[in-house]
Amino acid sequence: MKQSLGLVSLVVKDYDEAIDFFVNILGFRLVEDTFVPEQSKRWVVVSPAGAVESQLLLARASNHDQESRIGGQTGGRVFLFLYTDDFWRDYEAYKAKGVRFVREPKLEPYGTVAVFLDLYGNMWDFLQPSEDHIRFRAGLSVPFKPD
């Protein structure tokens, strides 16, 4: 059996400002932007550069309860984990484009990591995994143990 998460919903205030942030600032690819007339909404999907299976559905809030979750979908915890193959290249590019990092880069046993905020305030881990962590996630080695 093979399964995967097809989409993760991210509640946004406005489709176009969210597309601008993810595509023009973070370098994601716009996969789909289709108007759904029956529901008077758009189906907007973005994907990190080079990603095959991971995609975000940018879902505009449609009521007060959903609006109250914008920027705080996880109650202040890191929400999503964006992996890269070159931490410093992307970190410097994001900083130059105004991405706000709230935890500076740090070398951990699992890789180089920093935390940034998206345009609404959701926290993201930005990570270049270590070779050991990549092998572990692929099932090729035993778990690493932090010191």
C-alpha positions as CSV (number, residue, x, y, z in Angstrom):
1,M,0.0,0.0,0.0
2,K,1.2,3.5,-0.8
3,Q,-0.5,6.6,0.7
4,S,0.4,10.2,0.9
5,L,-1.1,13.5,2.2
6,G,-2.4,15.1,-1.0
7,L,-3.1,18.6,0.4
8,V,-2.8,20.5,3.6
9,S,-5.3,23.4,4.0
10,L,-4.0,26.7,5.1
11,V,-6.7,29.3,6.0
12,V,-5.9,32.6,4.3
13,K,-7.5,36.1,4.3
14,D,-7.1,36.7,0.6
15,Y,-6.3,34.4,-2.3
16,D,-4.2,36.9,-4.2
17,E,-2.0,38.1,-1.3
18,A,-1.4,34.5,-0.3
19,I,-0.4,33.5,-3.9
20,D,1.9,36.5,-4.0
21,F,3.7,35.5,-0.8
22,F,4.0,31.8,-1.6
23,V,4.9,32.2,-5.3
24,N,6.9,35.4,-5.4
25,I,8.5,35.4,-1.9
26,L,9.0,31.7,-1.1
27,G,9.3,30.5,-4.7
28,F,6.5,28.0,-4.6
29,R,4.8,26.9,-7.8
30,L,1.2,27.8,-8.5
31,V,-0.3,24.4,-9.3
32,E,-3.9,25.4,-9.7
33,D,-6.2,28.5,-9.4
34,T,-9.7,27.5,-10.5
35,F,-12.9,29.4,-9.7
36,V,-15.7,27.1,-8.2
37,P,-18.9,28.9,-9.1
38,E,-21.2,26.6,-7.2
39,Q,-19.4,27.6,-3.9
40,S,-18.3,31.0,-5.0
41,K,-14.7,30.3,-4.1
42,R,-11.4,29.5,-5.7
43,W,-9.4,26.2,-5.5
44,V,-5.9,27.5,-5.1
45,V,-3.0,25.0,-4.8
46,V,0.7,25.8,-4.4
47,S,3.7,23.6,-4.0
48,P,7.3,24.1,-2.9
49,A,9.9,24.3,-5.6
50,G,10.8,20.8,-6.8
51,A,8.2,19.1,-4.7
52,V,6.2,16.2,-6.1
53,E,3.7,15.2,-3.5
54,S,3.5,18.0,-1.0
55,Q,1.0,20.8,-1.8
56,L,-0.9,23.5,0.1
57,L,-4.5,24.4,-0.5
58,L,-4.9,28.1,0.1
59,A,-8.4,28.2,1.6
60,R,-9.9,31.6,2.0
61,A,-11.8,32.0,5.3
62,S,-15.5,32.0,4.7
63,N,-16.9,32.8,8.2
64,H,-15.9,34.4,11.5
65,D,-14.7,31.2,13.1
66,Q,-12.4,30.5,10.2
67,E,-11.1,34.1,10.1
68,S,-10.2,33.8,13.8
69,R,-7.8,30.9,12.9
70,I,-5.8,32.9,10.2
71,G,-2.2,33.0,11.4
72,G,-2.8,30.8,14.4
73,Q,-3.9,27.4,13.0
74,T,-1.8,25.6,15.6
75,G,-2.1,27.8,18.6
76,G,1.4,29.2,18.5
77,R,3.3,26.0,17.6
78,V,5.3,25.5,14.4
79,F,2.7,24.5,11.8
80,L,4.6,23.4,8.7
81,F,8.1,22.2,8.0
82,L,9.7,23.4,4.7
83,Y,12.7,21.4,3.7
84,T,15.5,22.6,1.4
85,D,18.5,21.2,-0.3
86,D,20.6,24.4,0.4
87,F,19.7,26.2,3.6
88,W,22.0,29.2,3.3
89,R,21.1,29.9,-0.3
90,D,17.3,30.0,0.5
91,Y,17.7,31.6,3.9
92,E,19.6,34.6,2.4
93,A,17.1,34.8,-0.5
94,Y,14.1,34.8,1.9
95,K,15.8,37.4,4.2
96,A,16.4,39.6,1.1
97,K,12.7,39.4,0.2
98,G,11.6,40.4,3.7
99,V,10.7,37.0,5.2
100,R,10.6,37.4,9.0
101,F,12.7,34.9,10.9
102,V,11.8,34.5,14.6
103,R,14.4,31.9,15.4
104,E,17.9,32.3,13.9
105,P,19.6,29.5,12.2
106,K,20.9,26.7,14.4
107,L,22.8,23.5,13.7
108,E,20.9,20.6,15.3
109,P,21.6,16.8,15.0
110,Y,18.8,16.5,12.5
111,G,20.0,19.5,10.3
112,T,20.2,23.2,10.0
113,V,17.0,24.9,11.1
114,A,15.4,28.3,11.6
115,V,11.8,29.4,12.1
116,F,10.0,32.0,10.0
117,L,6.5,33.5,9.9
118,D,4.3,33.4,6.8
119,L,2.4,36.5,5.8
120,Y,-0.3,35.8,8.4
121,G,2.0,34.8,11.3
122,N,1.9,31.0,11.1
123,M,5.3,29.6,12.2
124,W,7.3,27.4,9.8
125,D,10.4,25.4,10.5
126,F,12.8,26.0,7.6
127,L,15.2,23.0,7.5
128,Q,18.0,21.4,5.6
129,P,18.1,17.9,7.0
130,S,21.4,16.2,7.8
131,E,22.5,13.2,5.8
132,D,21.8,11.0,8.9
133,H,18.3,12.4,9.2
134,I,17.6,11.8,5.5
135,R,18.8,8.2,5.9
136,F,16.7,7.7,9.0
137,R,13.5,9.1,7.3
138,A,14.1,6.8,4.4
139,G,14.2,3.8,6.8
140,L,17.9,3.2,6.1
141,S,19.3,3.8,9.6
142,V,18.4,3.8,13.3
143,P,17.0,7.0,14.8
144,F,19.6,9.6,15.8
145,K,19.8,10.5,19.5
146,P,20.4,14.2,20.4
147,D,23.2,14.8,22.9
